[in-house]
Amino acid sequence: MSLTSRNRTLLGLFTSAALVAGCAGHRPHAGVTADLQPVSEHLRAQAYQCEGGKYIVVEQQGPDAVFLFLPARNVRLERTDTGDGRRYRSADGMTLRTAASKAVLTTPDGHRFRCRERHARSVIEDARLRGVDYWARGVDAIWALEIGPDRTVLFTRSNGKRRYFPTPESNGDPGAGNTHYRLRTDTHELEITIGEQGCDMHAEHAPYPTTTIRLTLDGTALPRGCGMALH
């Protein structure tokens, strides 16, 4: 297989600035950790960075199948028996083998690409596939927030607690910035202010345009954060 032929196949799989376009070669800077804690307790989706720096997203569909998200199409792959990790195959012959944090994607014409899971990106893509509208995290991942159509969840790393709030109507568009929420339960009050676009978040963590965000929980301001609209 020639390098030119292999690169053409890679370009055909990943040419898009949409769902799984990513940046390669960057390292996390101060204030960012790759070990982001998901708001949900279990991840159903994993994001893998493949050769060339692009991403694929794999969503579990029960114990025996996955959906593979590529820019051009979504592919369902069925699990096949293997003694080394898990192996999946699509109807047209595409295969995916996963073991721990690694994956190998093989196209129907035999081109093979090695990939590695990026946990921080998996957390974001899992939230998007669960229908979360807006996702954010604080400096050093001290907190994480999900705003969904029906409920908002705040996770604080210091005590491992998840606090659940009903999502109210806002006075703006979270993706455009300048949005304010005030959420209340019988025991907690959370104020959310989503500000201007262009918050400083590492590229691996930011597949979508970012905005600044500030939280106040029960009258106490939490460390600043960055967030993004997922839809």
C-alpha positions as CSV (number, residue, x, y, z in Angstrom):
1,M,0.0,0.0,0.0
2,S,1.6,3.3,-1.0
3,L,1.7,6.3,1.3
4,T,-0.2,8.4,-1.3
5,S,-3.0,5.8,-1.5
6,R,-3.2,5.5,2.2
7,N,-3.4,9.3,2.7
8,R,-6.2,9.5,0.1
9,T,-8.2,7.0,2.1
10,L,-7.6,8.9,5.3
11,L,-8.8,12.1,3.6
12,G,-11.9,10.4,2.3
13,L,-12.8,9.1,5.8
14,F,-12.1,12.3,7.7
15,T,-12.4,15.3,5.3
16,S,-14.9,17.6,7.3
17,A,-14.8,20.3,9.8
18,A,-17.9,18.9,11.5
19,L,-18.4,16.3,14.2
20,V,-15.0,14.7,14.4
21,A,-12.5,17.3,13.0
22,G,-9.7,17.8,15.5
23,C,-6.3,19.3,16.0
24,A,-3.1,17.3,16.5
25,G,0.2,17.9,18.1
26,H,-0.9,20.1,21.1
27,R,-0.3,19.5,24.7
28,P,-2.5,20.4,27.6
29,H,-1.6,23.8,29.1
30,A,-1.9,24.9,32.7
31,G,-5.4,24.9,34.0
32,V,-6.5,22.0,31.9
33,T,-6.5,18.3,32.8
34,A,-7.1,15.4,30.4
35,D,-8.7,13.4,33.2
36,L,-12.1,15.2,33.0
37,Q,-14.8,13.6,35.2
38,P,-18.0,12.9,33.3
39,V,-21.2,14.3,34.8
40,S,-22.8,11.0,33.9
41,E,-21.6,8.0,35.8
42,H,-20.9,5.8,32.8
43,L,-19.7,6.7,29.3
44,R,-21.4,5.1,26.4
45,A,-19.3,6.9,23.8
46,Q,-15.5,7.0,23.2
47,A,-13.6,9.4,21.1
48,Y,-10.5,8.2,19.4
49,Q,-7.8,10.2,17.8
50,C,-6.4,8.4,14.7
51,E,-3.3,8.8,12.6
52,G,-3.4,12.2,11.0
53,G,-4.9,13.9,14.1
54,K,-8.6,13.3,13.2
55,Y,-11.2,11.8,15.5
56,I,-13.7,9.0,15.3
57,V,-16.5,8.6,17.9
58,V,-17.8,5.1,18.9
59,E,-21.1,4.7,20.7
60,Q,-22.0,1.5,22.4
61,Q,-25.3,0.0,21.2
62,G,-25.7,-2.7,23.8
63,P,-23.2,-5.5,24.3
64,D,-23.0,-6.6,20.7
65,A,-22.9,-3.5,18.4
66,V,-21.6,0.0,18.1
67,F,-22.3,3.0,16.0
68,L,-19.2,4.5,14.4
69,F,-19.5,8.3,13.6
70,L,-17.5,9.6,10.7
71,P,-18.0,13.0,8.9
72,A,-19.5,11.4,5.8
73,R,-21.7,8.8,7.4
74,N,-22.6,6.8,10.5
75,V,-21.9,3.1,10.4
76,R,-23.3,0.3,12.5
77,L,-20.9,-2.5,13.3
78,E,-21.8,-5.8,14.8
79,R,-19.5,-7.5,17.4
80,T,-17.6,-10.6,16.3
81,D,-15.8,-13.1,18.5
82,T,-12.1,-12.3,19.2
83,G,-9.8,-13.3,22.0
84,D,-7.9,-9.9,21.9
85,G,-10.1,-7.1,22.9
86,R,-13.4,-6.5,21.0
87,R,-13.8,-6.7,17.2
88,Y,-16.7,-5.2,15.2
89,R,-17.6,-5.5,11.6
90,S,-20.0,-3.5,9.3
91,A,-22.1,-4.9,6.5
92,D,-19.7,-3.5,3.9
93,G,-16.6,-4.9,5.6
94,M,-15.3,-2.1,7.7
95,T,-13.8,-3.4,11.0
96,L,-13.0,-1.9,14.3
97,R,-10.9,-3.6,17.0
98,T,-10.7,-2.0,20.5
99,A,-8.6,-3.0,23.4
100,A,-8.2,-0.8,26.5
101,S,-7.6,2.8,25.2
102,K,-6.5,1.8,21.7
103,A,-8.4,1.0,18.5
104,V,-7.6,-0.1,15.0
105,L,-9.9,0.9,12.2
106,T,-9.7,-1.0,8.9
107,T,-11.6,0.2,5.8
108,P,-13.4,-2.2,3.4
109,D,-10.4,-1.8,1.0
110,G,-7.9,-2.8,3.6
111,H,-6.4,0.5,4.8
112,R,-5.6,0.4,8.5
113,F,-5.5,3.3,11.0
114,R,-4.3,3.1,14.6
115,C,-6.2,5.3,17.0
116,R,-6.0,6.1,20.7
117,E,-8.9,7.2,23.0
118,R,-8.8,10.8,24.3
119,H,-10.8,10.7,27.6
120,A,-11.5,14.4,27.7
121,R,-13.0,14.3,24.2
122,S,-15.0,11.1,25.1
123,V,-16.7,13.0,28.0
124,I,-17.8,15.7,25.7
125,E,-19.0,13.4,22.9
126,D,-20.8,11.2,25.3
127,A,-22.7,14.2,26.6
128,R,-23.6,15.3,23.1
129,L,-25.0,11.9,22.2
130,R,-27.1,11.9,25.4
131,G,-28.8,15.1,24.1
132,V,-27.0,17.6,26.4
133,D,-27.3,21.1,24.9
134,Y,-24.5,22.8,26.7
135,W,-21.4,21.4,28.4
136,A,-18.8,23.2,30.6
137,R,-16.0,22.6,33.0
138,G,-14.2,24.7,35.6
139,V,-10.5,25.5,35.8
140,D,-8.5,22.3,36.6
141,A,-11.8,20.4,36.0
142,I,-12.9,21.3,39.6
143,W,-16.5,21.2,38.4
144,A,-18.4,20.1,35.3
145,L,-21.8,21.2,34.1
146,E,-24.4,19.8,31.7
147,I,-27.5,21.8,30.6
148,G,-30.0,19.5,29.0
149,P,-33.5,20.2,27.7
150,D,-35.2,19.0,30.9
151,R,-32.5,19.1,33.6
152,T,-29.2,20.6,34.5
153,V,-26.5,18.7,36.4
154,L,-23.6,20.1,38.3
155,F,-20.7,17.8,39.4
156,T,-18.2,19.1,41.9
157,R,-14.9,17.1,42.1
158,S,-14.0,18.1,45.7
159,N,-16.8,16.0,47.2
160,G,-17.9,13.9,44.2
161,K,-21.5,15.2,44.4
162,R,-23.9,15.6,41.5
163,R,-26.6,18.2,42.0
164,Y,-29.7,18.1,39.8
165,F,-31.8,21.1,38.8
166,P,-34.7,21.6,36.4
167,T,-33.6,23.5,33.4
168,P,-35.6,26.8,33.2
169,E,-36.2,29.1,30.2
170,S,-33.2,31.3,29.6
171,N,-33.0,34.9,28.4
172,G,-30.6,34.1,25.5
173,D,-28.9,31.5,23.4
174,P,-26.2,29.5,25.2
175,G,-24.2,29.1,22.0
176,A,-24.2,32.9,21.4
177,G,-23.2,33.9,24.9
178,N,-24.8,36.5,27.2
179,T,-27.2,34.0,28.7
180,H,-28.3,33.9,32.4
181,Y,-30.0,31.1,34.3
182,R,-31.2,31.0,37.8
183,L,-32.0,27.4,39.0
184,R,-33.5,26.4,42.3
185,T,-34.4,23.3,44.2
186,D,-35.6,22.9,47.8
187,T,-31.9,22.8,49.0
188,H,-29.8,24.6,46.4
189,E,-29.7,27.6,44.2
190,L,-27.4,27.8,41.1
191,E,-26.8,30.9,39.0
192,I,-25.2,30.4,35.5
193,T,-23.9,33.2,33.4
194,I,-22.6,32.3,29.9
195,G,-20.6,35.1,28.5
196,E,-18.6,35.9,25.3
197,Q,-17.3,33.4,22.8
198,G,-13.6,32.5,22.6
199,C,-12.9,31.0,26.0
200,D,-9.3,29.5,26.3
201,M,-9.8,25.8,26.2
202,H,-7.3,23.2,24.8
203,A,-8.2,22.1,21.3
204,E,-8.7,18.5,22.3
205,H,-11.4,19.6,24.7
206,A,-13.1,22.0,22.3
207,P,-14.5,20.5,19.2
208,Y,-17.1,23.3,19.2
209,P,-16.9,27.1,19.7
210,T,-16.3,27.9,23.3
211,T,-17.8,30.5,25.7
212,T,-16.9,31.8,29.1
213,I,-19.0,30.7,32.0
214,R,-19.4,31.7,35.7
215,L,-21.3,29.8,38.3
216,T,-22.6,30.8,41.8
217,L,-23.7,27.9,44.0
218,D,-25.7,28.8,47.1
219,G,-24.2,32.3,47.1
220,T,-20.6,31.2,46.6
221,A,-18.8,31.9,43.3
222,L,-17.1,28.9,41.8
223,P,-13.9,29.1,39.8
224,R,-14.4,30.3,36.3
225,G,-14.8,27.9,33.4
226,C,-15.2,27.3,29.7
227,G,-18.2,25.7,27.9
228,M,-19.6,25.0,24.5
229,A,-23.0,24.4,22.9
230,L,-23.1,20.8,21.6
231,H,-26.0,21.1,19.1
